[in-house]
Amino acid sequence: MGGIYHALDDLPSTLDVFPLTGVLLLPRGNLPLNVFEPRYLALALDAKGDREAAIEELLELARRERKWNDEAARKHLVTLFEAMGPADPRTVAARRKLSSILFS
């Protein structure tokens, strides 16, 4: 999976969001997910529109395990900052918090 999709026809026929081994989900079925890993929780929160909570999860992950997965939390935060734009108040506040984590 990769690239930017400009139209529905550009999308692949399947997308692995949370691959779950041995799970069969039928159309209109409901499968509650208990997401505990911070990076996946941040992705799920952002996907449902709660970007502030996603940012807080990633900041906490950066605070606890700064070097985890080649600084994946910091990199994901930078991606969110770029998407929101440098003037967005959420970007400004989160960049300040991230700087204090990285340089403390």
C-alpha positions as CSV (number, residue, x, y, z in Angstrom):
1,M,0.0,0.0,0.0
2,G,1.4,3.4,-0.8
3,G,1.0,6.5,-2.8
4,I,-1.7,9.2,-2.9
5,Y,-5.1,8.3,-4.2
6,H,-7.0,10.9,-6.2
7,A,-10.1,9.0,-6.9
8,L,-12.1,6.0,-5.6
9,D,-11.0,3.9,-8.6
10,D,-7.3,4.5,-7.5
11,L,-7.8,2.7,-4.2
12,P,-6.7,-1.0,-3.9
13,S,-9.5,-3.5,-3.4
14,T,-8.4,-4.3,0.1
15,L,-6.6,-2.2,2.8
16,D,-5.0,-3.9,5.8
17,V,-5.6,-1.4,8.6
18,F,-5.3,-3.8,11.6
19,P,-4.5,-7.2,10.3
20,L,-6.0,-9.7,12.7
21,T,-5.0,-13.3,12.2
22,G,-7.9,-15.8,12.3
23,V,-10.6,-13.2,12.2
24,L,-13.5,-13.3,9.8
25,L,-15.7,-10.2,9.7
26,L,-18.8,-10.5,7.6
27,P,-20.4,-7.5,5.8
28,R,-22.2,-5.2,8.3
29,G,-20.6,-7.2,11.1
30,N,-19.3,-5.4,14.2
31,L,-15.9,-6.3,15.7
32,P,-15.0,-4.2,18.7
33,L,-11.3,-3.6,18.8
34,N,-9.4,-3.2,22.1
35,V,-6.4,-1.1,20.9
36,F,-3.7,-0.9,23.6
37,E,-0.5,-0.2,21.7
38,P,0.0,3.6,21.7
39,R,0.9,4.0,18.1
40,Y,-2.2,2.1,16.9
41,L,-4.4,4.0,19.4
42,A,-3.1,7.3,18.0
43,L,-3.9,6.1,14.5
44,A,-7.4,5.1,15.5
45,L,-8.0,8.3,17.4
46,D,-6.9,10.4,14.5
47,A,-9.0,8.4,12.0
48,K,-12.1,9.0,14.1
49,G,-11.3,12.7,14.1
50,D,-9.8,13.2,17.6
51,R,-6.4,14.6,16.5
52,E,-5.7,16.2,19.8
53,A,-6.0,12.8,21.6
54,A,-3.8,11.2,18.9
55,I,-1.2,13.9,19.5
56,E,-1.2,13.3,23.2
57,E,-0.8,9.5,22.8
58,L,2.2,10.1,20.5
59,L,3.7,12.7,22.9
60,E,3.4,10.2,25.7
61,L,5.0,7.5,23.7
62,A,7.9,9.8,22.8
63,R,8.2,10.7,26.5
64,R,8.3,7.1,27.7
65,E,10.3,5.5,24.8
66,R,12.0,8.3,22.8
67,K,14.1,6.0,20.6
68,W,11.4,3.3,20.1
69,N,11.2,2.0,16.5
70,D,13.7,4.6,15.2
71,E,11.8,7.5,16.8
72,A,8.5,6.5,15.2
73,A,6.4,8.6,17.6
74,R,8.4,11.8,16.7
75,K,8.2,11.0,13.0
76,H,4.4,10.4,13.2
77,L,4.0,13.7,15.1
78,V,6.0,15.5,12.4
79,T,3.6,14.1,9.8
80,L,0.6,15.3,11.7
81,F,2.2,18.8,12.1
82,E,2.8,19.0,8.3
83,A,-0.8,18.0,7.7
84,M,-2.2,20.6,10.1
85,G,0.2,23.3,9.0
86,P,2.7,25.3,11.0
87,A,0.3,28.0,12.1
88,D,-2.3,25.6,13.5
89,P,-2.5,26.2,17.3
90,R,-2.4,22.4,17.8
91,T,0.9,22.2,15.9
92,V,2.4,25.1,17.8
93,A,1.4,23.6,21.2
94,A,2.5,20.1,20.3
95,R,5.8,21.2,18.8
96,R,6.5,23.0,22.1
97,K,5.7,19.9,24.1
98,L,7.8,17.6,21.8
99,S,10.8,20.0,22.0
100,S,10.7,19.8,25.8
101,I,10.6,16.0,25.6
102,L,13.4,15.7,23.1
103,F,15.7,18.3,24.7
104,S,15.2,17.6,28.4
